[in-house]
Amino acid sequence: MTIRIMLAEDQTLVREGIRSLLELSEQVEVVGEVSDGSEVLAGVERFQPDVLLLDIRMPKMNGIEALQQLQKEHRMVPTIILTTFDDHTLVLEGMQAGARGYLLKDVSLDSLVHAIETVHAGDTLVQPALTERILKGLGSMESHSDDHMEVDTLSQRELEVLRLMAGGYSNREISRAMHKSEGTVKNQVSSILEKLRVRDRTQAVLRAINLGLL
């Protein structure tokens, strides 16, 4: 089955370049394009894409704001943010707004198609080199050779909480979604931070991405 793609990019040459690149693949089809963030919602409704490729820095409404609006109106589609910036703040804002992937624009065709297939299947993908730079930008985390053993100790409930944390949900919102007390959720978040050996929720989400949990 061909995956239907919508491009949201304000620079014409870049947009045409990405479209031309994707036309080389039989796995995907570009069904629509928009040139600013304010057109994203109408474009999603009109073109019904399976995956949205979204630039962050666009006129009228940036990519993060467009995602937030899609989420607010319950019209989210699997989204990959394409950018020239390796800013960890943008990565986290994009994830919290509902993005499932994050790639730099110099990505190869194979990597881009793989990312599209990954988010279309319901998984999350952040370019490994980008993740490494983000982690460095947040400050050095201690390296542990037993990371995977620690990850195995996360319970299914803790993994569910972790996914909601990645979506930007507060403890109160998580408690409502999971029908648990806010105190129970707070304890689970603390347990997640301890098991992943990180100091805060931001680092927990990034380590989870790095370990392939999200």
MITIMAR-904079 format. One record per residue: residue in one letter; residue number from 1; x, z, y of N, C-alpha, C, O in turn. Coordinates in nm, 3 decimals. Each point is the difference from the previous one (the first is absolute). Layout:
 residu num    n_c1    n_c3    n_c2   ca_c1   ca_c3   ca_c2    c_c1    c_c3    c_c2    o_c1    o_c3    o_c2
      A NUM       X       Z       Y       X       Z       Y       X       Z       Y       X       Z       Y
...
END
This chain:
 residu num    n_c1    n_c3    n_c2   ca_c1   ca_c3   ca_c2    c_c1    c_c3    c_c2    o_c1    o_c3    o_c2
      M   1   0.084   0.000  -0.120  -0.084   0.000   0.120   0.088   0.000   0.125   0.094   0.078   0.010
      T   2  -0.126  -0.165   0.084   0.075  -0.007   0.125  -0.043   0.112   0.094  -0.119   0.025   0.017
      I   3   0.217   0.042   0.043  -0.028   0.110   0.092  -0.018  -0.056   0.141   0.087  -0.071   0.051
      R   4  -0.198   0.103   0.011  -0.035  -0.051   0.132   0.067   0.086   0.108  -0.014   0.123   0.000
      I   5   0.086  -0.189   0.091   0.078   0.070   0.102  -0.050  -0.032   0.139  -0.031  -0.115   0.031
      M   6   0.024   0.218   0.055  -0.021  -0.022   0.143   0.124   0.047   0.075   0.052   0.108  -0.026
      L   7  -0.006  -0.190   0.121   0.116   0.032   0.083  -0.044   0.047   0.137  -0.084  -0.064   0.064
      A   8   0.139   0.175  -0.019  -0.025   0.048   0.137   0.136   0.013   0.069   0.072   0.097  -0.022
      E   9  -0.039  -0.195   0.105   0.132  -0.007   0.065  -0.014  -0.075   0.131  -0.055  -0.110   0.004
      D  10   0.105   0.169   0.106  -0.021  -0.062   0.130   0.100  -0.111   0.032  -0.030  -0.087   0.082
      Q  11   0.148   0.087  -0.144   0.100  -0.103   0.028  -0.026  -0.122  -0.089   0.009   0.007  -0.122
      T  12  -0.041  -0.118   0.187  -0.041  -0.120  -0.073   0.105  -0.047  -0.099  -0.033  -0.033  -0.114
      L  13   0.160   0.029   0.155   0.105  -0.050  -0.089   0.017   0.091  -0.121   0.019  -0.048  -0.112
      V  14  -0.027   0.177   0.134   0.013   0.095  -0.111  -0.118  -0.016  -0.096   0.018  -0.003  -0.122
      R  15  -0.137  -0.008   0.178  -0.120  -0.015  -0.082   0.006  -0.128  -0.083  -0.031   0.000  -0.119
      E  16   0.072  -0.108   0.183   0.011  -0.127  -0.072   0.108   0.006  -0.106  -0.012  -0.059  -0.107
      G  17   0.119   0.133   0.138   0.109   0.013  -0.097  -0.045   0.077  -0.124   0.033  -0.039  -0.112
      I  18  -0.106   0.147   0.132  -0.049   0.079  -0.114  -0.099  -0.082  -0.082   0.003   0.001  -0.123
      R  19  -0.093  -0.074   0.194  -0.097  -0.082  -0.071   0.070  -0.108  -0.083  -0.035  -0.022  -0.116
      S  20   0.133  -0.044   0.176   0.074  -0.104  -0.072   0.073   0.056  -0.121   0.009  -0.064  -0.105
      L  21   0.043   0.185   0.120   0.069   0.066  -0.111  -0.099   0.027  -0.114   0.029  -0.027  -0.117
      L  22  -0.144   0.081   0.152  -0.099   0.035  -0.103  -0.059  -0.123  -0.068  -0.044   0.006  -0.115
      E  23   0.043  -0.119   0.187  -0.053  -0.123  -0.059   0.086  -0.050  -0.116  -0.042  -0.086  -0.077
      L  24   0.163   0.140   0.066   0.089  -0.038  -0.110  -0.036   0.073  -0.130   0.050  -0.033  -0.107
      S  25  -0.137   0.131   0.118  -0.038   0.079  -0.117  -0.139  -0.040  -0.049  -0.091  -0.025   0.079
      E  26   0.075   0.020  -0.211  -0.130  -0.031  -0.059  -0.084   0.126  -0.019  -0.118  -0.009  -0.034
      Q  27   0.178   0.126   0.056  -0.071   0.125  -0.023  -0.087   0.042   0.118  -0.093   0.080  -0.015
      V  28   0.121  -0.136   0.133  -0.071   0.043   0.120  -0.052  -0.120   0.078   0.050  -0.112  -0.015
      E  29  -0.151   0.138   0.100  -0.055  -0.104   0.087  -0.034   0.062   0.135  -0.072   0.100   0.007
      V  30   0.124  -0.157   0.100  -0.033   0.047   0.134  -0.135  -0.057   0.039  -0.015  -0.121   0.016
      V  31  -0.084   0.209   0.000  -0.137  -0.046   0.028  -0.038   0.018   0.147  -0.104  -0.049   0.043
      G  32   0.187   0.121   0.034  -0.034   0.020   0.139   0.115   0.060   0.079   0.089   0.063  -0.056
      E  33  -0.093  -0.084   0.188   0.104   0.052   0.089  -0.065   0.050   0.129  -0.098  -0.056   0.048
      V  34   0.156   0.164   0.007  -0.041   0.048   0.133   0.127   0.031   0.078   0.106   0.023  -0.059
      S  35  -0.118  -0.023   0.193   0.120   0.013   0.083   0.007   0.128   0.081   0.098   0.022   0.071
      D  36  -0.199   0.064  -0.081   0.012   0.132   0.064  -0.085   0.101  -0.075  -0.090  -0.035  -0.077
      G  37   0.121   0.163   0.101  -0.064   0.106  -0.077  -0.150   0.006   0.016  -0.071   0.040  -0.092
      S  38   0.021  -0.079   0.210  -0.144   0.008   0.024  -0.078  -0.101  -0.084  -0.122   0.012  -0.014
      E  39   0.192  -0.112  -0.045  -0.066  -0.100  -0.082   0.000   0.036  -0.149  -0.062  -0.068  -0.081
      V  40   0.132   0.176   0.046   0.017   0.035  -0.141  -0.132   0.030  -0.068  -0.028  -0.050  -0.108
      L  41  -0.055   0.133   0.172  -0.126   0.040  -0.062  -0.091  -0.121  -0.026  -0.055  -0.015  -0.109
      A  42   0.042  -0.070   0.210  -0.083  -0.119  -0.016   0.059  -0.093  -0.106  -0.073  -0.063  -0.077
      G  43   0.207   0.056   0.074   0.066  -0.086  -0.098  -0.022   0.048  -0.142  -0.023  -0.081  -0.090
      V  44   0.030   0.212   0.069  -0.025   0.056  -0.134  -0.142  -0.032  -0.045  -0.023  -0.035  -0.116
      E  45  -0.072   0.047   0.208  -0.139  -0.030  -0.035  -0.019  -0.149  -0.027  -0.073  -0.038  -0.091
      R  46   0.140  -0.045   0.170  -0.019  -0.145  -0.013   0.070  -0.057  -0.124  -0.059  -0.078  -0.074
      F  47   0.186   0.118   0.053   0.080  -0.063  -0.105  -0.005   0.072  -0.134   0.037  -0.056  -0.103
      Q  48  -0.083   0.182   0.103  -0.010   0.078  -0.124   0.131  -0.004  -0.081  -0.001  -0.040  -0.117
      P  49   0.113   0.080   0.177   0.128  -0.007  -0.071   0.012   0.110  -0.106  -0.065   0.105   0.009
      D  50   0.148  -0.132  -0.108   0.034   0.102  -0.099   0.109   0.092   0.053   0.003   0.119  -0.031
      V  51   0.086  -0.175   0.112   0.112   0.075   0.057   0.021  -0.044   0.145  -0.010  -0.118   0.032
      L  52   0.038   0.214   0.055   0.027  -0.027   0.141   0.148   0.021   0.027   0.055   0.105  -0.031
      L  53   0.011  -0.207   0.090   0.138   0.013   0.047  -0.008   0.022   0.150  -0.049  -0.085   0.074
      L  54   0.098   0.200  -0.028  -0.028   0.045   0.136   0.127   0.034   0.077   0.083   0.078  -0.046
      D  55  -0.069  -0.138   0.163   0.108   0.037   0.091  -0.039   0.127   0.075  -0.118   0.020   0.032
      I  56   0.215   0.065  -0.003  -0.030   0.123   0.072  -0.017  -0.024   0.149  -0.098   0.044   0.060
      R  57   0.192  -0.115   0.000   0.002  -0.014   0.146  -0.071  -0.128   0.041   0.059  -0.108   0.001
      M  58  -0.187   0.122   0.033  -0.080  -0.114   0.043  -0.073   0.035   0.129  -0.021   0.118   0.030
      P  59  -0.018  -0.220   0.047  -0.072   0.027   0.126  -0.143   0.046  -0.024  -0.056  -0.016  -0.109
      K  60  -0.003   0.076   0.213  -0.140   0.045   0.004  -0.023   0.122  -0.091  -0.053   0.102   0.045
      M  61   0.092  -0.113  -0.169  -0.013   0.111  -0.094   0.114  -0.012  -0.101   0.014  -0.104  -0.065
      N  62   0.069   0.209   0.051   0.111  -0.013  -0.093  -0.047   0.017  -0.144  -0.115   0.033  -0.026
      G  63   0.207  -0.058  -0.067  -0.037   0.002  -0.140  -0.051   0.134  -0.048  -0.094   0.006  -0.080
      I  64   0.155   0.103   0.127  -0.044   0.133  -0.040  -0.144   0.024   0.045  -0.083   0.050  -0.076
      E  65   0.054  -0.086   0.201  -0.135   0.018   0.053  -0.102  -0.086  -0.076  -0.112   0.043  -0.025
      A  66   0.154  -0.164  -0.012  -0.089  -0.088  -0.077  -0.031   0.063  -0.136  -0.114  -0.004  -0.045
      L  67   0.216   0.061  -0.020  -0.021   0.066  -0.129  -0.093   0.120   0.014  -0.089   0.021  -0.082
      Q  68   0.112   0.056   0.187  -0.085   0.117   0.023  -0.145  -0.040   0.018  -0.091   0.068  -0.046
      Q  69   0.070  -0.180   0.115  -0.136  -0.048   0.022  -0.064  -0.049  -0.131  -0.117   0.025  -0.027
      L  70   0.198  -0.096  -0.054  -0.049  -0.045  -0.130  -0.039   0.120  -0.086  -0.104  -0.001  -0.066
      Q  71   0.188   0.102   0.068  -0.028   0.121  -0.078  -0.126   0.070   0.050  -0.083   0.045  -0.079
      K  72   0.070  -0.038   0.210  -0.116   0.066   0.060  -0.129  -0.070  -0.039  -0.102   0.065  -0.023
      E  73   0.107  -0.197   0.015  -0.120  -0.078  -0.032  -0.013  -0.029  -0.149  -0.086  -0.078  -0.042
      H  74   0.172   0.142  -0.039  -0.005  -0.013  -0.146   0.011  -0.146  -0.044  -0.071  -0.045  -0.090
      R  75   0.162  -0.027   0.156   0.021  -0.140  -0.035   0.146  -0.027  -0.038   0.050  -0.112   0.016
      M  76   0.017   0.215  -0.065   0.141  -0.014  -0.034   0.021  -0.099  -0.113  -0.079  -0.006  -0.095
      V  77   0.185  -0.072   0.106   0.048  -0.083  -0.110   0.146   0.039  -0.023   0.064   0.052   0.091
      P  78  -0.011  -0.074  -0.210   0.142   0.031  -0.024   0.086  -0.068   0.106  -0.008  -0.121   0.019
      T  79   0.092   0.200   0.048   0.074  -0.052   0.116   0.150   0.024  -0.014   0.044   0.107  -0.040
      I  80   0.032  -0.211   0.073   0.146   0.011   0.008   0.039  -0.019   0.145  -0.036  -0.100   0.063
      I  81   0.109   0.195  -0.009   0.051  -0.012   0.136   0.132  -0.074  -0.005   0.091   0.036  -0.074
      L  82  -0.081  -0.142   0.155   0.125  -0.076   0.016   0.053   0.025   0.140  -0.071  -0.016   0.099
      T  83   0.198   0.055  -0.091   0.055   0.033   0.132   0.149  -0.027   0.003   0.065  -0.013  -0.104
      T  84  -0.012   0.005   0.225   0.146  -0.012   0.018   0.061   0.136   0.026   0.121   0.013   0.014
      F  85  -0.206   0.090  -0.009   0.047   0.134   0.036   0.001   0.091  -0.122  -0.097   0.006  -0.075
      D  86   0.209   0.065   0.055   0.006   0.095  -0.111  -0.014   0.142   0.056   0.087   0.085  -0.016
      D  87  -0.200  -0.063   0.082  -0.029   0.127   0.065  -0.084   0.087  -0.093  -0.111  -0.039  -0.036
      H  88   0.165   0.156  -0.004  -0.071   0.083  -0.097  -0.134   0.048   0.053  -0.094   0.021  -0.077
      T  89   0.084  -0.004   0.208  -0.127   0.044   0.059  -0.108  -0.105  -0.023  -0.115   0.034  -0.031
      L  90   0.152  -0.161   0.048  -0.097  -0.107  -0.021  -0.042  -0.008  -0.146  -0.116  -0.025  -0.031
      V  91   0.212   0.046  -0.060  -0.032  -0.003  -0.142  -0.106   0.105  -0.032  -0.100  -0.029  -0.066
      L  92   0.123   0.150   0.114  -0.093   0.109  -0.029  -0.135  -0.023   0.066  -0.104   0.026  -0.060
      E  93   0.105  -0.074   0.185  -0.127  -0.028   0.067  -0.077  -0.108  -0.074  -0.122   0.008  -0.015
      G  94   0.195  -0.110  -0.032  -0.064  -0.107  -0.075  -0.060   0.048  -0.129  -0.112  -0.036  -0.035
      M  95   0.187   0.120  -0.037  -0.051   0.056  -0.125  -0.122   0.086   0.024  -0.099  -0.008  -0.073
      Q  96   0.107   0.090   0.176  -0.111   0.090   0.030  -0.123  -0.078   0.044  -0.113   0.047  -0.014
      A  97   0.136  -0.166   0.070  -0.113  -0.085   0.040  -0.052  -0.083  -0.116  -0.099  -0.072   0.015
      G  98   0.165   0.082  -0.132  -0.052  -0.067  -0.118   0.083  -0.114  -0.056  -0.040  -0.059  -0.100
      A  99   0.155   0.026   0.161   0.084  -0.108  -0.052   0.052   0.037  -0.139   0.028   0.116  -0.028
      R 100  -0.016  -0.217  -0.058   0.048   0.022  -0.137   0.143  -0.050  -0.019   0.064   0.031  -0.100
      G 101  -0.014  -0.109   0.195   0.135  -0.053  -0.012   0.065  -0.013   0.136  -0.067  -0.005   0.102
      Y 102   0.200   0.001  -0.102   0.074  -0.006   0.126   0.129  -0.076  -0.024   0.087   0.046  -0.074
      L 103  -0.073  -0.165   0.137   0.116  -0.085  -0.021   0.056  -0.050   0.132  -0.073  -0.019   0.097
      L 104   0.204  -0.002  -0.093   0.062  -0.067   0.114  -0.025  -0.150  -0.012  -0.013  -0.053  -0.110
      K 105   0.006  -0.015   0.223  -0.039  -0.141   0.001   0.103  -0.094  -0.060  -0.030  -0.116  -0.027
      D 106   0.152   0.164   0.004   0.101  -0.086  -0.060  -0.006   0.002  -0.153   0.095  -0.041  -0.067
      V 107  -0.206   0.090   0.011  -0.016   0.012  -0.144  -0.004  -0.139  -0.065  -0.044  -0.096   0.062
      S 108   0.090   0.087  -0.186  -0.002  -0.126  -0.073  -0.140  -0.031  -0.051  -0.086   0.088  -0.004
      L 109   0.063  -0.213  -0.034  -0.131  -0.040  -0.053  -0.035   0.081  -0.124  -0.111   0.050  -0.012
      D 110   0.207  -0.038  -0.080  -0.027   0.073  -0.124  -0.039   0.145   0.029  -0.092   0.053  -0.061
      S 111   0.164   0.010   0.154  -0.030   0.140   0.034  -0.136   0.013   0.066  -0.074   0.095  -0.025
      L 112   0.042  -0.192   0.111  -0.129   0.004   0.070  -0.115  -0.018  -0.098  -0.099   0.072   0.005
      V 113   0.112  -0.169  -0.094  -0.106  -0.024  -0.099  -0.014   0.121  -0.092  -0.111   0.040  -0.035
      H 114   0.224   0.017  -0.004  -0.004   0.119  -0.085  -0.074   0.114   0.072  -0.080   0.071  -0.061
      A 115   0.108  -0.054   0.190  -0.066   0.104   0.078  -0.150  -0.026   0.008  -0.080   0.092  -0.015
      I 116   0.042  -0.217   0.037  -0.141  -0.037   0.007  -0.069   0.032  -0.133  -0.109   0.058  -0.001
      E 117   0.171  -0.095  -0.110  -0.058   0.027  -0.131  -0.010   0.150  -0.025  -0.096   0.047  -0.062
      T 118   0.195   0.028   0.110   0.003   0.144  -0.021  -0.115   0.069   0.073  -0.072   0.079  -0.061
      V 119   0.055  -0.109   0.190  -0.107   0.067   0.075  -0.137  -0.051  -0.044  -0.098   0.074   0.004
      H 120   0.090  -0.199  -0.046  -0.127  -0.054  -0.049  -0.044   0.072  -0.127  -0.119   0.013  -0.027
      A 121   0.218   0.033  -0.051  -0.028   0.073  -0.123  -0.032   0.147   0.025  -0.032   0.075  -0.092
      G 122   0.041  -0.033   0.220  -0.035   0.137   0.034   0.117   0.094   0.016  -0.018   0.120   0.020
      D 123   0.140  -0.174  -0.030   0.119   0.084   0.014   0.055  -0.008   0.142  -0.051  -0.074   0.084
      T 124   0.156   0.152  -0.060   0.063   0.006   0.132   0.144  -0.049  -0.011   0.068   0.026  -0.099
      L 125  -0.022  -0.097   0.202   0.137  -0.051  -0.002   0.063   0.008   0.138  -0.055  -0.051   0.098
      V 126   0.171   0.116  -0.092   0.080   0.002   0.122   0.138  -0.053  -0.037   0.061   0.048  -0.096
      Q 127  -0.013  -0.145   0.170   0.128  -0.064  -0.027   0.109   0.106  -0.023   0.021   0.084   0.087
      P 128   0.048  -0.086  -0.202   0.099   0.104  -0.031   0.104   0.023   0.108   0.030   0.115   0.033
      A 129   0.024  -0.222   0.023   0.101   0.017   0.104  -0.060   0.067   0.123   0.067   0.078   0.068
      L 130  -0.192  -0.110  -0.041  -0.069   0.060   0.114  -0.023   0.149  -0.025   0.020   0.082   0.089
      T 131  -0.062  -0.049  -0.211  -0.022   0.140  -0.034   0.128   0.080   0.019  -0.004   0.111   0.053
      E 132   0.116  -0.166  -0.098   0.127   0.070   0.013   0.034   0.028   0.146   0.044   0.110   0.034
      R 133  -0.066  -0.209   0.051   0.029   0.019   0.143  -0.096   0.101   0.063   0.039   0.077   0.088
      I 134  -0.163  -0.079  -0.134  -0.098   0.095   0.053   0.041   0.142  -0.036  -0.003   0.090   0.084
      L 135   0.040  -0.072  -0.209   0.041   0.133  -0.045   0.119   0.051   0.079   0.007   0.118   0.035
      K 136   0.088  -0.208  -0.007   0.116   0.039   0.081  -0.043   0.036   0.141   0.052   0.094   0.061
      G 137  -0.149  -0.170  -0.009  -0.047   0.025   0.135  -0.071   0.134   0.013   0.000   0.060   0.107
      L 138  -0.060  -0.016  -0.213  -0.070   0.128   0.003   0.095   0.118  -0.018  -0.039   0.116   0.015
      G 139   0.163  -0.147  -0.046   0.095   0.108  -0.027   0.031   0.002  -0.147  -0.084  -0.034  -0.084
      S 140   0.204   0.073   0.052   0.044  -0.006  -0.139  -0.073   0.102  -0.085  -0.013   0.117   0.036
      M 141  -0.035  -0.165  -0.149  -0.059   0.089  -0.099   0.106   0.027  -0.106   0.084  -0.085  -0.028
      E 142  -0.090   0.200  -0.030   0.093   0.030  -0.107  -0.030  -0.093  -0.117  -0.116  -0.025  -0.033
      S 143   0.223  -0.024  -0.028  -0.016  -0.089  -0.114   0.002   0.082  -0.128   0.086   0.086  -0.020
      H 144  -0.183  -0.113  -0.068  -0.009   0.076  -0.124  -0.003  -0.097  -0.117  -0.079  -0.095  -0.002
      S 145   0.164   0.119  -0.093   0.007  -0.088  -0.116  -0.121   0.014  -0.089  -0.027  -0.088  -0.082
      D 146  -0.049   0.199   0.097  -0.116   0.023  -0.087  -0.131  -0.030   0.072  -0.103   0.059  -0.033
      D 147   0.105  -0.153   0.131  -0.121  -0.034   0.074  -0.115  -0.036  -0.093  -0.112   0.047   0.018
      H 148   0.142  -0.132  -0.118  -0.109  -0.048  -0.085  -0.057   0.113  -0.085  -0.119   0.002  -0.029
      M 149   0.205   0.092  -0.011  -0.049   0.114  -0.075  -0.093   0.084   0.087  -0.103   0.049  -0.047
      E 150   0.139  -0.034   0.175  -0.085   0.076   0.091  -0.134  -0.070   0.020  -0.105   0.064   0.002
      V 151   0.110  -0.197   0.012  -0.122  -0.075   0.021  -0.094   0.016  -0.118  -0.121   0.007   0.017
      D 152   0.177  -0.001  -0.137  -0.083   0.015  -0.119  -0.078   0.131   0.002  -0.102   0.012  -0.068
      T 153   0.149   0.085   0.144  -0.069   0.129   0.003  -0.122  -0.001   0.092  -0.078   0.095   0.000
      L 154   0.062  -0.201   0.079  -0.118  -0.008   0.086  -0.124  -0.019  -0.087  -0.004  -0.088  -0.086
      S 155  -0.096   0.169   0.109  -0.124  -0.014  -0.076  -0.081  -0.119   0.051   0.028  -0.054   0.107
      Q 156  -0.128   0.014  -0.186  -0.085  -0.110   0.042  -0.070   0.032   0.132  -0.014  -0.086   0.086
      R 157  -0.029   0.210  -0.071  -0.065   0.043   0.124   0.096  -0.009   0.118  -0.038  -0.043   0.109
      E 158   0.163   0.082  -0.131   0.100  -0.006   0.106   0.028  -0.145   0.040   0.021  -0.029   0.118
      L 159  -0.021  -0.062  -0.215   0.018  -0.141   0.031  -0.117  -0.053   0.083   0.020  -0.081   0.091
      E 160  -0.141   0.127  -0.121  -0.117  -0.040   0.078   0.012   0.051   0.144  -0.031  -0.072   0.095
      V 161   0.076   0.196  -0.081   0.020   0.057   0.134   0.108  -0.080   0.074  -0.013  -0.028   0.119
      L 162   0.119  -0.007  -0.191   0.110  -0.076   0.060  -0.048  -0.134   0.053   0.041  -0.043   0.109
      R 163  -0.127  -0.024  -0.183  -0.053  -0.130   0.045  -0.084   0.016   0.127   0.005  -0.084   0.090
      L 164  -0.082   0.191  -0.084  -0.079   0.025   0.120   0.089   0.038   0.118  -0.030  -0.036   0.114
      M 165   0.138   0.109  -0.141   0.097   0.031   0.105   0.058  -0.129   0.057   0.017  -0.013   0.121
      A 166   0.013  -0.082  -0.209   0.054  -0.129   0.044  -0.099  -0.076   0.085   0.039  -0.081   0.084
      G 167  -0.168   0.107  -0.105  -0.104  -0.064   0.079  -0.025   0.068   0.132  -0.088  -0.042   0.076
      G 168   0.165   0.149  -0.047  -0.012   0.067   0.128  -0.109   0.106   0.006  -0.035   0.047   0.108
      Y 169  -0.020  -0.008  -0.224  -0.107   0.099  -0.002   0.055   0.141   0.022   0.107   0.035  -0.050
      S 170  -0.180   0.045   0.125   0.036   0.140   0.022  -0.040   0.082  -0.122  -0.071  -0.048  -0.087
      N 171   0.118   0.173   0.082  -0.038   0.087  -0.110  -0.152   0.015  -0.008  -0.056   0.001  -0.109
      R 172  -0.008   0.012   0.223  -0.146   0.015   0.002  -0.068  -0.123  -0.056  -0.095   0.011  -0.078
      E 173   0.143  -0.130   0.118  -0.060  -0.125  -0.049   0.024  -0.016  -0.150  -0.087  -0.048  -0.073
      I 174   0.207   0.087   0.026   0.031  -0.007  -0.142  -0.091   0.094  -0.079  -0.049  -0.035  -0.107
      S 175   0.027   0.154   0.162  -0.085   0.098  -0.069  -0.143  -0.054  -0.016  -0.063   0.021  -0.103
      R 176   0.015  -0.089   0.206  -0.134  -0.059  -0.009  -0.005  -0.113  -0.101  -0.095  -0.011  -0.078
      A 177   0.199  -0.073   0.079   0.003  -0.115  -0.090   0.010   0.043  -0.146  -0.056  -0.064  -0.089
      M 178   0.128   0.174   0.065   0.024   0.045  -0.138  -0.091   0.116  -0.040   0.009   0.051  -0.112
      H 179  -0.098  -0.011   0.204  -0.094   0.110  -0.027   0.074   0.127  -0.041  -0.038   0.068  -0.096
      K 180   0.143  -0.037   0.171   0.077   0.122  -0.022   0.008   0.077   0.131  -0.023  -0.056   0.107
      S 181   0.057   0.184  -0.116   0.014   0.079   0.122   0.125  -0.045   0.075   0.095  -0.051  -0.060
      E 182  -0.097   0.071   0.191   0.115  -0.038   0.080   0.123   0.081  -0.040   0.113  -0.050   0.006
      G 183  -0.134   0.176  -0.047   0.112   0.083  -0.045   0.066  -0.055  -0.125   0.122   0.002  -0.013
      T 184  -0.204  -0.052  -0.080   0.053  -0.059  -0.124   0.083  -0.124   0.032   0.108  -0.019  -0.055
      V 185  -0.159  -0.064   0.145   0.073  -0.121   0.039   0.132   0.036   0.067   0.103  -0.062  -0.026
      K 186  -0.106   0.162   0.113   0.122   0.044   0.068   0.105   0.044  -0.101   0.118  -0.030   0.016
      N 187  -0.161   0.100  -0.120   0.092   0.044  -0.104   0.056  -0.119  -0.078   0.117  -0.002  -0.037
      Q 188  -0.203  -0.098   0.011   0.047  -0.119  -0.071   0.100  -0.080   0.083   0.097  -0.052  -0.054
      V 189  -0.122   0.043   0.185   0.095  -0.069   0.088   0.134   0.072  -0.001   0.105  -0.064  -0.007
      S 190  -0.108   0.195   0.015   0.124   0.079  -0.004   0.075  -0.022  -0.131   0.123  -0.011  -0.001
      S 191  -0.197   0.003  -0.109   0.060  -0.024  -0.130   0.064  -0.138  -0.006   0.109  -0.016  -0.056
      I 192  -0.176  -0.084   0.113   0.054  -0.136   0.004   0.132  -0.003   0.077   0.098  -0.058  -0.046
      L 193  -0.096   0.121   0.163   0.122   0.003   0.081   0.114   0.066  -0.077   0.114  -0.046   0.005
      E 194  -0.146   0.154  -0.074   0.103   0.072  -0.075   0.054  -0.085  -0.115   0.121  -0.005  -0.022
      K 195  -0.211  -0.059  -0.051   0.043  -0.079  -0.116   0.078  -0.124   0.042   0.092  -0.043  -0.071
      L 196  -0.127  -0.015   0.185   0.072  -0.118   0.048   0.124   0.039   0.083   0.078  -0.086   0.040
      R 197  -0.063   0.218  -0.016   0.113   0.053   0.075   0.011  -0.064   0.139   0.105  -0.050   0.040
      V 198  -0.215   0.055   0.031  -0.005  -0.052   0.137  -0.059   0.107   0.090  -0.059   0.098  -0.047
      R 199   0.076  -0.117   0.178  -0.039   0.103   0.097  -0.141  -0.018   0.055  -0.063   0.096   0.042
      D 200   0.015  -0.221  -0.041  -0.131  -0.022   0.061  -0.074  -0.115  -0.068   0.053  -0.065  -0.090
      R 201  -0.175   0.042   0.135  -0.087  -0.101  -0.060   0.057  -0.141   0.016  -0.010  -0.083  -0.091
      T 202   0.070   0.056   0.208   0.058  -0.131   0.025   0.106  -0.034  -0.103  -0.001  -0.108  -0.058
      Q 203   0.093   0.202   0.035   0.106  -0.024  -0.096  -0.056  -0.008  -0.142   0.053  -0.074  -0.083
      A 204  -0.159   0.149   0.055  -0.061  -0.006  -0.133  -0.054  -0.140  -0.028   0.019  -0.054  -0.109
      V 205  -0.087  -0.005   0.208  -0.056  -0.134  -0.017   0.111  -0.102  -0.019  -0.009  -0.087  -0.086
      L 206   0.114   0.097   0.166   0.110  -0.096  -0.010   0.075   0.014  -0.132   0.039  -0.100  -0.060
      R 207  -0.019   0.224   0.015   0.066   0.018  -0.130  -0.089  -0.054  -0.111   0.049  -0.060  -0.095
      A 208  -0.178   0.080   0.107  -0.093  -0.052  -0.101   0.007  -0.153  -0.008  -0.003  -0.057  -0.108
      I 209   0.012  -0.007   0.225   0.017  -0.146   0.002   0.130  -0.039  -0.067   0.003  -0.092  -0.082
      N 210   0.103   0.163   0.116   0.132  -0.030  -0.054   0.005   0.016  -0.152   0.075  -0.070  -0.068
      L 211  -0.156   0.162   0.017  -0.002   0.026  -0.144  -0.107  -0.080  -0.073  -0.014   0.010  -0.122
      G 212  -0.060  -0.091   0.197  -0.101  -0.085  -0.062  -0.129   0.071  -0.035  -0.076  -0.047  -0.085
      L 213   0.049   0.161   0.149  -0.123   0.074  -0.027  -0.119  -0.057   0.077  -0.115   0.021  -0.039
      L 214   0.142  -0.091   0.149  -0.108  -0.054   0.082   0.009  -0.151   0.004  -0.082  -0.065   0.064
END
